[in-house]
Amino acid sequence: MPLTLASLVQHSALKLGVRAGEGRLDTPVRWAHVSELADPVPYMEGGELLLTTAMKLDAADPQEMRRYVRRLAAAGVVGIGFAVGVNHEEIPQALLDAARAEDLPLLEVPRRTPFLAISKAVSAALAADQYRAVTAGFEAQRELTRAALAADGPAELLARLAAHVHGWAALYDTSGAVVAAAPEWAARRAARLTPDVERLRERPAPASAVVGGAEDRVELQSLGTGRRARGALAVGTGAPLGTAERYAVHSAVALLTLTTERSRSLHDAESRLGAAVLRMLLAGEADHARAVAGDLYGTLLDAPFRIVVAEPAQPGTAQPEGLALLADTVESAAARAGESLLLVPEPGRLTVLAADGGAAVQACTGHAEEREAGRGRDAAGPEPDELVVGLSAPAGAAAVAAALKQADQALAVARRRGRPLVEHEDLAAGSVLPLLADEAVRAFADGTLRALREHDEKGRGDLVASLQAWLSRHGQWDAAAADLGVHRHTLRYRMRRVEEILGRSLDDPDVRMELWLALKAGSAPA
């Protein structure tokens, strides 16, 4: 309990009487200060009980007393202790009226009670309150430590912390998503603070911020010892934290940071194991891969999965921040959905093996869509420091090598097209195998080349002839450009337009074969 004016009035040895401000005796007292100055305000910090004998005051002047009391109240002085029997046998009526007008507590100090006794009482009470706060803080630290070691880990710790601060607490992961909250209703409140958590994450750790509004006051604390925050803790209360509550929050931050760093070490070990498992799968040793992985990846290797590869838009440029952010996004999505994930981070590259149709793959595609929407459809393409992503078709453990090749092909097309993400399935759609009859081949050719011919007929270029020259020269830019009598850059631009209009990649040999067949079928005599 903090020291209040009521506590001093109830102190039997001080014998203080209340003459004004009876309704404000529950105000906390920060210190007791003796001053006989006519204007002691410059030496006040707020929260003091001012002790005076009015030696240098014209205490009988109502106007001067009103100014005196108003200045004290405006400076945050919580009350006046007036000693009677020294310069005045009783409290002057002008001072009494002014204190009552401002509703400022006025305590009568009897002659036999020295100001020193009041100062000692205040000092002792404050020291005792500080001792109680520190003791409560250490007890909270022990309790939170036990909670951190429990089976529920962070969830139990948050529950104990919320009880200590008489409020709520929430834990966020690296993506800003709520991992756990206490009490349960606090998860909804915490979710509304995700933008604030994301802004905090952009600052070097450790970082903190105070947010909130009419509902509560929320303190955000970053977690982690590195430059990048590994998570955040939110603590919501109805008022600023006291000393004991502050100890509890600091202890929770330390314990959660320790847990986070320990999890990071385990994560790094899992990444190394994941790299070994991936190498075994690529070598065709699926059984050995399952034996090494054990239960770490659950049923991931036994169900259809996809391979995701991400690299910087400019080849050979390491982008650890962007790759780490994508890894965090995918991991967080998988964790929230309870999915297993095999993730292999490398310098300048990230490889992910994730369940087909799962939250991790959806998070990856969603991340790419957000980036594309953010820069606009008319942008030339990703900046060199942005990421491009390739996504394979669904595969099983026996086809990991083929799936990785598909993901790399899609990545190459994404980089070439200036797209943040390309799925291999979109590149390999369609086939000429069913089109065996002559009329069917002609129909296929007409349909395949119609958009290009319509483009050329509007006088906007010569894409059909350029495509035929490029294919006939097996993709050799200089030779094909010479055949057409144009610069090779012009030919490159035309081929990009062909891809954009058709929505297909010329990097795919099947696509090139089909287009060549369509060109031949279209020029053949009926």
Secondary structure, DSSP 4 states (H G I P E B T S, - for coil): ---BHHHHHT-TTT--EEEE-GGGTTSB--EEEE---S--GGG--SSEEEEE--TTS-TT-HHHHHHHHHHHHHTT--EEEEE-SSS-SS--HHHHHHHHHHT--EEEE-TTS-HHHHHHHHHHHHHHHHHHHHHHHHHHHHHHHHHHTSTTTHHHHHHHHHHHHTSEEEEE-TTS-EEEEESTTHHHHHHTTHHHHHHHHTSPSS-EEEEE-SS-EEEEEEE-SSSS--EEEEEEESS---HHHHHHHHHHHHHHHHHHHHHHHHHHHHHHHHHHHHHHHHTT-HHHHHHHHTTTTTTGGGS-EEEEEEEESSTT---HHHHHHHHHHHHHHHHHHT--EEEEEETTEEEEEEETTSHHHHHHHHHHHHHHHHH-TTS----TTSEEEEEPPPB-GGGHHHHHHHHHHHHHHHHHHT-SEEEHHHHS---STT--SHHHHHHHHHHHHHHHHHHHHTTS--HHHHHHHHHHTTT-HHHHHHHHTS-HHHHHHHHHHHHHHHT--TTSHHHHHHHHHHHHHHHS--
